[in-house]
Amino acid sequence: MQDPISAQPVRFEGVNVALINLGRVLFSLAIIGLGIETLVCARASTHSLGPGYEVVPVLPWLPAIPWVAYLFGVVWIICGAGLLSRRTLRTAAIALSGLLFLCAFVLDVPKNAANIGSISLRTTAFEPLALACLAWLLAGQPTPDLLVRGSRFVLGLSLVVFGVDHFLALGFIAALIPNWIPWHVFWVAFFGVLFIVGGVSIGLNLMHRWGAAATGLMFGIWVVALHLPRVLGLYGIPGAPHNPNEWTSLLIALGLWGGLWAIADSPVSAQPQGGGS
């Protein structure tokens, strides 16, 4: 008869693998969704404005140029689909990471640098950076150790920034929480602390598995309790189901949820080492 104590690690490992696989699927679906949203918004804007149009309401990570929106939308759909297969996972993850880093550093970081106090611009800059780091970490081996550690540090820094911004915009974020949930300010502060703790855990390799799993769960709670009901019109917010910003927020939260779970067991170093978490 199998020893119950020896069976515990096997059972835990099975749960861990299931969590990682589910996370990769969620991350892939989020990227595909962002690609579809980009195509839909670009097409809607092009048809509604006609000749001489100037603005395309796509993701803020992209320039307001229709052909660029179409191109990136298609590429993101292809990358998201590629993440679902282990044969194409590495190629798709590297391509996605490179594109997101390019968008962040060319368009968003300079805007935030020019207005360093803007929480909105800071979020717009760190969201693609966080997703890019998650994609890079999903690429797996062989990856230079410095890039792996650097990606974890930037991802952790992004989470810390999100946490600090929770306290800087306490009242605004509290107003977004549905009325059926009590203690709005408390939850904003609580999740702000969780952001910071999770970021430090991942960035500095301090129980990083638990940090990634817990922070991913936080985003999962937001998807189920906040973002998904908003886009489905369950909270009675005027225009929410047709608002691209609501869909973008949902898909980004879904991507961060899945991506964090997908890397919960990835090594901090690209080369296997003894010990460590």
N, C-alpha and C positions, 0 to 999 in steps of 0.2 A: 504494500500500500504506500502511496506517495506521502511523504512527510508534508503536513499542512504548512509548516513554517517555510520549507524550501519552495513551496508552490507560490508563496506570496510575491517574490520578485518576478516570476513568470507572469503572474496575473497583472502586476503593475506595469510590466513592459508592454503587455498587450494593450492596456488602456492608453499608454503613452504613444504607441504607434498609431492607434486609432485617432488620437487627438491631433497628431502631426499630419496625418493624411487628410482629416477633415479640414484642418487649417489651410493646407495647400489648395484644396478644392474651393474653399471660400475665397481665398486670395485670388485664385484664377477667375472665379465668377465676377469678383469685384472689378478686375481689370477689364474683362470682356464688357461688363456693364458700362464702365467709363468710356470705352471705345464706342459702344452703341450710342450712348448719350451724346458724345461729341459729334457723331455723324448726324443724328437727329436734329440737334441744335443748329448745326451748320446748314443743313438743308432747309430747315424752317426759316432761318434768318435770310438765307439767299432768296427763297421764294417770296418772302413777305416784303423785303426791301427792294428787290428788283435792281435795275441798273444803277450804278453809283453808290451802292451800299458801302458802308465803312466798318460797321461793327458786327461781329459774330458772337453771340452769347454762349461761347463754349467755356471749358474749364479755364480758370485764370492762369494756369500754367502755360497756356498757349497764346501766341500772338493772334490778334483779331483779323486773321487772313483766311478766307474760306478754303482754299486749296490745301493750306497747312492743316486745317482742322480735319478735312477729309483724309489726308495722308496719315496723320497721327491716329485718327479714329480706327482706320483699317489696320495699322501696325499694332495698336494696342489690342485689338480683337485677336489678331494672329498670335501675339505674345501670350495673351491670356489663355488661348486654346493650347498653345505649346506647353504651358506650365502643367497641363493635365496629364501629359504623357512623360514618362521617365526618359524616353528616347530623345525628346526635344526639350526637356526641362532646362538643362544647363544653357543651351543656346538662347532659348526664350527669356530666361531670367537675366542673362547678361545684356541682351538687347534692350529689354524693358528697363533695367537699371540704368544703362547708359543714356537712354532717352529721357528718363525722369531727372537724372542728374543734370543733363544738358538744359532742360526746361527750367529747372530750379536756379542754376547758376547764371544762365543767360538772361532770364526774364525776371525772376522773383526776388532773388537775393539783392540785386542792385536797387530794386524798388524799395525793399525794406531798409537797405542801408541809407537811402535818401530820406527815409522817415522812420527812424529807428524805434520811435515810441508807438507806432501803430500796431496794435494787436492783430488786426485783420491782415495786414501785409506780412506780419511775422508768421502767422498761421499759414498763409498761402505759400510762404517760402519753405517752412519746415515740413508741411504735409508731403510734398513730392520727395523731399529728402528722406523722410522716414520710409516711404514706400520704396524708394530706390534702394535703400540699405537692406530692406527686407528681401527684395528681389535678388540683390547681390548675394546675400547669405543663403538664399535658396539654391543658388547655382551649385553649391557644394564643391568638392575637391575635383581637380587640383586648383587651389586658389592661394595666392601669396598670403602668408600669415599676416603681413602688415595691413593688407587690404581687408582681411576678415576682422582684425581688431579695430581698424579704423571705421569700418561699417558699423560695428557694434557700438563704438563710442559715439558716432554721429546719431545713430538711432536712439541711444540712451539720452544724448543731449536734447534731441527733439522732444522726447517724452518729458524731460525736466522742464523745457520751455513751455510745453502745453500745461504742465502742472502749475508753474508760476503764473501763467496767464489766467488760470482759473481764479486765482486770488485777486489779480488785478481787475478782472471783469466779473467779480462775484455776483453783483446784483443783476447784470445783464444775463448771465448764464442761468442764474436761479429762475429768471422769468421764463425761460424756455422749458422748464420742467413741468410736466402735466399736473393739473390741480389735484388729481387723485393720489399723488405721491406727497406725503407730508415732509416737513423740515427741508425746504428747498435749499436754503443757505448751507445747512449742515452737509447735505449730500454733495454740493459743489465743492466745499472745502475738503470733504473726505476723499473725493475722487482726485482733487488736486494733489493731496498728499500721496495717494496711490500712484499717480502719474510720476511724481518725483522719486518715490521709493523704487518703482519699477524701472525708471530710467537709470538710476544709480546702479541697481542690480545688474541690468543688462550691460551698461556701458563699462562698468568696472569689474565685471565677472564675479559678482557676489551673489551666489545662489541664483544664477541667471535663468535656470530652467523654471524655477518658481516665479521669478520676476516676469518672464515672458508669458507664462501661463495665466498668472493673475491679471496682468495688464490686458491680455487678450480677452479674458473673461469680462473685464470691465467694458471693453468696446462691444462685446457681444450683448451685454445687458442693455447698453445704449441702443443698439440696433433693434432689439426686440421691444424695448419699452418706450423708446423715444422716436427714432428716425423712421422705422417702418410704419408705425401707426400714423405718423404725420403725412407721409407720402400716400398712404391709403385713404386719407381724409377722415380718419377716426377721431381726430381731436378737433375737428371743425375749424381748422385754420383756413381762411379764405385763400383759394388759389394754390394751396400747398401741393396737391397731386400733380399740378401742371407746372410747378416752379422748378426749373433746372437746378437751382441752388439746393433745394431740398433733396433731390435725387443725388446730387454730387455729395452732399454730406452723408447720406445713407451709404453710398458706395465706398467712400473713403473710410468710414467707420467699419464697414464690412471688410475692406481690404486690410486694415490695421488689425482687426480681430483675427482674421485668418492667418495673416502673415506672422503675427506674434506666436500663435499656436504652432505654426509650421516650423518655426526656428527654435521651439522650446527645448529641443534635444540636440541642436546642432553644436558642435564643438567650438570653443572660442578660438582655438588655433587650428589652422588648416592641416597641420601635421598632428597625427595622434600622439598624445602624451599620456603618461601614467598619472593617475590621481586626478584631482579636480572634480568639478561637478558636471 
